[in-house]
Amino acid sequence: MKVTYRTADDRERTVRCDAYEEFETELVCYDAEDEPIATIPRERVVSVLAESY
């Protein structure tokens, strides 16, 4: 899946995740080995899109 969010300087950035977990204040993206690769404040998340193969 792809998570798009706004950075501190208001640019959009997309990170590719194998899984993610939503919490009250943040979204955490994980790689295929279940290691966290990004922690994004929820107010900065623009979209979460599932990729089809």
Backbone as a ProteinNet text record, in pm:
[ID]
protein_1_A
[PRIMARY]
MKVTYRTADDRERTVRCDAYEEFETELVCYDAEDEPIATIPRERVVSVLAESY
[TERTIARY]
82.9	0	87.7	27.6	98.9	31.9	112.7	63.1	122.9	38.2	82.6	55.9	155.2	141.7	214.4	186.4	252.1	367.2	482.8	599.8	590.4	684.5	683.7	692.1	758.5	767.4	655.2	546.3	423.5	438.7	530.9	542.1	476.2	421.2	363.3	471.7	466.9	562.3	483.4	525.7	458.8	557.5	513	594.4	517.5	589.1	527.7	539.4	427.3	422.3	366.5	413.8	353.3	234.8	235.9	125.2	130	18.9	19.8	-74.7	-53.1	-135.1	-173.4	-301.4	-348.3	-365.5	-314.8	-331	-405	-433.8	-510.3	-440.6	-308.5	-236.7	-141.1	-121.1	-23.6	-57.6	7.5	-3.1	138.8	157.9	290.4	290.8	387.8	404	510.5	486.3	579.3	623.9	747.5	796.7	756.4	804.1	765.9	810.6	913	961.9	896.8	789.7	717.9	803.3	901.8	982.5	919	906.1	849.5	942.6	886.7	969	929.3	810.2	767.1	659.6	668.5	564.4	518	389.8	336.1	223.4	230.7	119.4	-9.3	-118.2	-245.4	-289.7	-265.2	-310.6	-234.5	-123.1	-44.8	-75.5	-150.9	-183.4	-282.2	-247.1	-333.7	-419.6	-356.5	-431.6	-358	-436.4	-383.1	-446.7	-364.3	-415.5	-362	-451.5	-410.3	-366.5	-258.8	-210.8	-263.6	-307.7	-351.7	-243.2	-226.3	-120.1	-178.4
-116.9	0	123.8	233.4	361	458.5	520.8	623.3	756	852.4	985	1079.5	1163.4	1257.5	1386.3	1489.2	1619	1628.6	1670.1	1687.5	1820.4	1844.7	1968.2	2092.9	2079.7	2194.5	2192.8	2119.3	2117.6	2055.5	1963.9	1888	1752.7	1698.9	1565.2	1461.1	1355.9	1245.9	1116	1015	885.5	779.6	696.5	585.4	456.6	353.1	224.2	134.7	80.5	-3.9	-141.3	-242.5	-375.3	-390.5	-313.7	-311.8	-179.3	-144	-23.4	-42.9	36.3	32.6	175.9	197.6	332.5	345.1	453.8	485.6	618.7	661.8	785.1	906.8	913.9	1033.4	1008.3	882.1	853.9	727.6	713	594.9	540.7	411	349.8	252.5	269.9	181.3	76.5	-43.9	-154.4	-213.3	-267	-335.8	-482.9	-563.3	-704.5	-785.7	-739.1	-809	-755.4	-677.2	-615.8	-518.7	-459.5	-354.9	-220.1	-130.4	1.7	82.3	139.5	218.2	365.2	397.8	538.1	554.6	662.8	701.9	840.7	851.1	973.7	1026.3	1152.4	1209.8	1204.1	1163.4	1146.5	1273.3	1390.4	1513.6	1542.9	1474.4	1495	1392.5	1287	1183.8	1239.8	1225.9	1271.2	1155	1037.5	922.1	792.1	684.3	548.7	469	421.7	350	207.6	111.8	-27.1	-43.5	-118.1	-144.4	-279.5	-287.9	-416.5	-470.6	-600	-663.5	-753
0	0	0	-35.1	-38.3	57.8	141	232	187.2	156.9	117.4	233.3	262.4	374.2	342.1	420.6	404.5	503.7	453.4	538.1	613.1	703.4	783.1	695	579	487.1	382.4	412.2	333.3	194.8	179.5	54.6	72.7	-36.4	-27.7	-49.8	30	17.7	28.5	-46.7	-43.7	2.1	92.8	140.8	112.1	69.3	38.3	161.5	205.2	325.5	289.3	360.1	346.6	440.7	548.7	644.7	719.1	782.8	864.7	982.9	1083.5	1203.1	1238	1265.9	1299.1	1449.8	1502.2	1643.2	1653.4	1773.2	1791.3	1731.2	1743	1696.9	1581.5	1540.9	1436.1	1359.7	1246.8	1163.1	1148.2	1169.4	1160.8	1043.4	952	836.4	866.5	818.6	840.8	707.4	706.3	587.1	593.6	498.2	489.2	610.6	681.7	800.6	928.7	914.4	1027.3	1107.6	1043	1106.2	1073.3	1170.9	1140.4	1049.7	943.9	851.1	849.2	902.2	906.9	1013	1086.9	1181.7	1140.5	1106.9	1048.4	1138	1177.8	1254.8	1172.7	1234.4	1161.1	1089.4	1147.2	1082.2	953.7	930.4	807.9	699.3	731.5	633.1	531.1	403.5	294.3	244.5	223.4	174	205.4	209.8	223.7	111.3	18.8	-97.6	-101.9	-121.2	-139.7	-284.5	-303.9	-439.2	-484	-607.3	-661.5	-754	-749.4	-829.3	-933.6
[MASK]
+++++++++++++++++++++++++++++++++++++++++++++++++++++

